[in-house]
């Protein structure tokens, strides 16, 4: 596919990523409003989906990558990490008291920070506590985001013993110059060797994650990175656009002195990666994920049963209401979002007092649930039926149009650009339109009519 630079430049505007609706910067101050967190969690037991998805946030890293947009805590102090795990275990105990024992865990996702920077014995303590409190479905997805600089074969062995069945390697780039510039530590074991070892396990899937838009990335160097990635035959790849938000993450400002690729150069990098992956029979999932045709995500896309949350894409089979544990984690329940404090000391103090460490929250209205569902269908399944949405929620089409305040002029413009087809209240994205899905979704977001929030650019 050939990308039209002028279209990307025209529509490369600040837009929500829509990993939640409303986005996280609409959340409210829990300390000021004092919502009843226990009641919110207990109410979720009556809602769908019944499955439980657990997110474990490990904020620790050995050094700060300059592009990082995550909540991290730089330390080499094992005692600090041990104390954090002690607190997290107590948070698991606290959460378990308020969840229905008949509900089962279908997904456990470890993110960070760098989860595998944690000593593997601490990982084991957490997994044991989860199994003490919760029953799991027969084949849960248990996944960890891993930094290759801290992953050994012995560590991988222990993860497999604990039931982990998916690992994501944050490779970012194979260029030493790029990695050195962004302060990314190099792998402790060569990537090729570690990937081969991971692939020797029958039931262990592998993702490789990359970033484009970093200093010193050229079309030639990034093509070599993608070719090297393809030679490793991962089950999935993610090719993320670097989000430059120095007003949020101050360390990103230092990358500007090296020179960041222009919008046109970024488009060329992604176009090359996209075409190379497509030629090698990877299916594109959403904006920036790719999977082999027989992967669960590819099958779910074909069957229009993809789901998406803060942890990324998943299937409806493993989808659950998300309960986040650890600093900054965001729980995504049917009727509410709860975000834990980002402060380690506040987190520990709250848990020691038997209080949920929630700093921000949002109660989702019935209308917002419908808008969320519309946006999710666009972002996941490339289509949405407004007639079907009206039937699902017992609304009229007029009510659906009124609550979304859908920008029909924008949709007509997008249709003229070749991004979508819209007729009989059915919207279907074209392959070209897939790359503009965020701005297309925004046409159904009434908040964007008066938006004053800061977002990263759409492309």
N, C-alpha and C positions, 0 to 999 in steps of 0.2 A: 504494500500500500504506500502511495505517495502522499505525504502530509502537506497541506497548503499552509505555508508559513503565515500568509496574511490572515488566514482564519484564526490561527492560534494566537497571533498578536492581537487580533480584534477582540477575542473572547477570553484572553488571559487576565481576568479580573478577580479581585478578592471574592472568594466564595467559600461557604462552609464545606468541610469534607463529608459531612453527614454520616459520621460514625455513630451519631445519636441524633434524635430530633426531640426537642430543640437541641442545638449544639451546646457543648459544655460551658461556653462563655455566657449562656443565659441562666446558668444555675444561680441559686440564691444563697444568701449567707445563713447557714444553719445556726451559728452561734447567736445571731441576732434574733432569728425567728423561733428558734427552739421547737422544731417539729418533733413529733413523737416517733422516733426512729424505730423503736421496738414494734409499735403498731404497724408501721409501714412494712417492715419485714414480715411480720406475721400475716398481714393481709396478702402478701405475695403467695402464700401457701394456697390460696383459693383461686389464684389466677393461672392462666396458661402462658407458656408451656409449663408442664409439671416438672420437667427435668431441671436439674441444678447444674449450672456451669460455674466453676470456681476459678477465679483469677488470683494468682499469687504474685504480688509485686515485691521484687528484691531490688532495692535501690542502689546497691553498692557496685562500684567500679574501681579498678586500680588506677586509672587515669581518665581524664575527661576528653572525649572526642569533640573537636571544635564544632562539628555540624550538629551535635546532639540536641534533640528537642525533648528528651525524656526527663523525668524526675530522677536525678541521680545524687549519690552521696559518695564522694571520693575518699576512700580510706584503705589502709592495709592492716587495720587493727582487727584481729580475729575475735577479740573480746566484744567489740562493738557489734559485730555480726552475730555472735552467740546470743547477746542480750536481745537483739532484734528478733531473733528466732524465738526466744523465750516469750517475748511479747506477742508475736504472731500466733504462737500455739494457744495463748490465752484468748486471743481474738477468735480463733477457730472454736474454742470451747464456748465462748459467748454467743457466736452466731448459731452454733448447733442447737442451743437451747430454744431458739425461736423458729427453727425450720421443722416442718412436718417430717417425722421419721420415715414415712412411707414414700417420700420423694427420693429419687435416685440421681446420683451424679453421672452425667453423660460426658462431661468435658472438664479437664483441669488444664489451665494454661498458665505457664510461668513466664513472666516478663520482667522488664527492668528499665534502667540499670542493666546489670549483667547477672542473670540468675546463676549461671555456672561459675561465677566468681565466688559463690558461697561454697564452703567446704562441703563435699558430698555427704558427709555424716549429718550435716544440718538439713540438707534436702531430705534425707531419709527420715529424720525426726518429724518433719512436716508431713510427709506422705503417710507415715504411720499414724499420725494424729487424725488425718483425714479419714483413713480407713477405720479408725476407732469409732468415729461419729457417724459416718455415712455409708450407705450401700451404693454400689456402682452398677450401671447397666452392664450387660455381658461384654460389650466391646466399646468401652469409653475411649475418647481421644485424650491422651495425656501428653502434652507438648511442652517443650522448653525452647526459648530463644537463647542461643548459645553464641558466645564470643570465641572464635577459634583460638585466640591467644591463651585461653584458660581451659581448653578441652583436651583431655588425654584419653587414651584407650581405656585405662582403668576407670576413669570417671564415667565414660560411656557404658562400660560394663555394669556399673552400679545402677545407672539410670534404667537400663534394660531390665535388670533384676527387680527394680521398683515398679515396672509396668509402663514406663515411658515408651510410646510408639511413634512419636513424631519429634524430630529435632529441626530447628531452623538455624542455619549458620549465617551470622551477620558478616558476610565476606566484604561487602560494600564495593570493593574494586580489587583487581589483582595487581595494579600498578603500585610498586613500592614508593614511587614519588608522590602519588596521590595520598597513600596511607600515611606517609611521614608528614605531609603537609597538614593533614587534618588530625594528627596526633592519634592515629589508630594503631594500637599495638599489633604486632605481627603474630601469626599463628605459632603456637608452641610445637606443633607437628604440621608438616606440609599439608595444605588443604587436600591435595590429591590423595595422599596416604590416609588421611582421616576420613575422607568421603568413602574410599574403598572399604575401610574398616566398618563404617556405619552400614554400608550396603551389604555387608556380609551377614547381617542379622535379617532373618526372614520377615519379621513383622515390624520393622523399624523404617519409617518413611523419612525422607530428607527434603528440606526446603533450603534453597540458597537465596539470600537477600542481597540486593545491590542498590546503590544510589547513583543517580546521574544528576549532574549540575554542580559538581565539586571542582575546586581549582585544579588545573592541569589535566583535566579530562579532555582528550581530543577524540575525534571520530576514529582515528586509527587505534589509539590506545584502548578505547572503550570497546571497539570491535574485537580486539584481542581478548579482552576480559570476557565478553559474551561467548566467544568461540571456546575459550577455556572452560567456561561454565557448562556449555553444551556437551563438551567432551566428557564431563563427569556424570551426565545423565541423571540429574536430580528429578524427583517426582514433581516438584513445583519450583518455580522461581518467582521472585518478586523484584520488580525494577521500579524503585521509588524515586519520585522527583524530590530533590532536596528542597525543603521548605525553608527559605531564608527569612527568619523572624527575629532579628536582633533586638527588637523591642521587648521580646519575651525571654529570649536566651542570649544574654549579653556576650557570651564568648564567641557567638557566631560572627560578631562584628569584625573579629580579627581575620576572618577569611577574606574580607574585602581587599586587604592589602596584596593578596596573591592574585586577585582577579577571578571573578566568577564568570562562567559561561553566559553569554547573552541568551535571550529568549530563543533566538533563531538557532543558536548552537545547541541549546538544550533540546529543541525539537528534533534537530538532526540526530542527536545521540539516541533519543527514544525511537525515532523512526527506524534507525539502523537495528536497534535491539529488537523492536517489534517484528520487523520483517525477517530477521535471522531466526527468531524463536518460532514464528509462524511457518517458515520454510522447514523447520525441524519438527513440525507437527505438534507444537504446543498450542493449547487452546487459551485464548485470553479470557481472564476472569475479571470482570469489572474494569477498572482503569489500569491497573499495574501488576496484576497477578497472572501467572501463566501456569498451566498444569498439563500433564500428559493426558491424552484422550480417555484413558481408562481410570483416571484419578477420580476420587469421590466428588471433587469440586466440578470437574468437567461433566460428569454424569448428572449432578444436581442442576447445573446450568441448563443442560439439555431438557431436563424435566421441569424446569422453572421452580426449583425448590432450593435455591440458594438463600442464605441468610448472612447478615453482616452485623458486627458489633465493634467495640473498641479494640478487640483482639484480632480483627480481620474477618475474612470470609470463612464460612463453615456451612455444613449442610443442615437441613431441618431435622435430620435424624439425630445429630449431636447438639442441636440448639437447646439451650436452657435459659431460664432467667439467670443473669450473671450476678454473682455475689463476690465482691472484691475484698481481698484481705491484704493488709499492708498499707504503708503510706501511699497517698495519692491515688489509690485504686478507686475505680468508679464501678459501683453496682448498677446494673441495668435491669430493672424489674419491669413488669408490665405497666405499672402505674406510677413508677417513681425512679429517679436517679439519686444515688447517694455517693458523694465523693469524700474519701478520707482526707484528713489533714496531710499536708506535705512535710510537716515539721516532725522530725524524729522524737524530740522531747515531748511535744504535745501528744503525739501518738502513744508513746509509752505511758504518759501520765493518765490519759483517758482509759486505756485498757486496764491499768493497775487499779483504777477506780471503778471498774466494771461498767464503763460507759462506752458506747460505740464512738469511735474517733471521727465522726462525720463533721466536715467543715462546710460543705456545700450540698445543696439538695435541690430537687425539682419534682413537683407533683404534676404528672402528665394528665391533661384534660382529655375528655373523650374525643373532642375535635382534633387535638394534637396527635392522638393515636392513629386517627384516620390519615392525617397528613403524613405521619411517620411511615405508615404502611405504603402509601403511594410513593414516597421518596425511596423507600427500601426496594420496592419492585423495580423502579427505574435503575437504581444503583446496582442491584443484584441480577435481575432477570431480563433487563433490557426492554421491558414493556410494562404497561399498566392499563387495566381496563377500569375506567371510571364507573361504567355501568356495573361491573362486577363488584367494585368497591362499595357502591351504593347498596347493592343487594346484601353484601356481607355484613354491613353495619346498620341495615334497616333505615337507610336515608334515601331521599330523592336525589336525582342528578342535580337539580337546582341547589340543593343543600351542599352537595359536594363541591360544586363550583363556587358557592358563596364562601364556604369555610376556607378553601384554599386560596381564594382570590386569584385564581389562576390567570396568569398573564397570557391571554390568547394571542395578543399581537406578537409577543416574543416567540410563542410556539409557531406562529405563521412564518416568522422570520427564520427560525431554525429549520422549518420544513423547506423553505426556499433555499437554504444553504445546503440541503441534503442530509441534515442530521437525523431526521425522523419522519415518520408518517403519522398523521393524526386525523382520524375520521371515525364517525360513529362512536365518539367518546373513547376510542381506543388509541393509545400512543405506543408506537413501536420504534425503537432506535435503529438506525442503520449502522453498519460497521463503522462508517465515518463518524456518526454521532456518538458512538461509544466513548470517544475521547473527550466529548463535551458533556458527559452525563451530569457533571456537577452543576453546570449552569442550567441544564434542562430541568434537573430536579428543583433548582432554585425558583423556577417559574411557578411551582406549586407551593412555595413557602411564603405565607403572608408576612412573616417577619422581615423578609427582604425588601418589602415595599417601603419600610421606614428604618432600614438597618443602619445602626451606628456602631456596630461591633467590628473588631479587627479580625480579618481572616487571611490566610495565606492565599496566593494566587491559584487560580483553578487548574493551571496546566504546568 
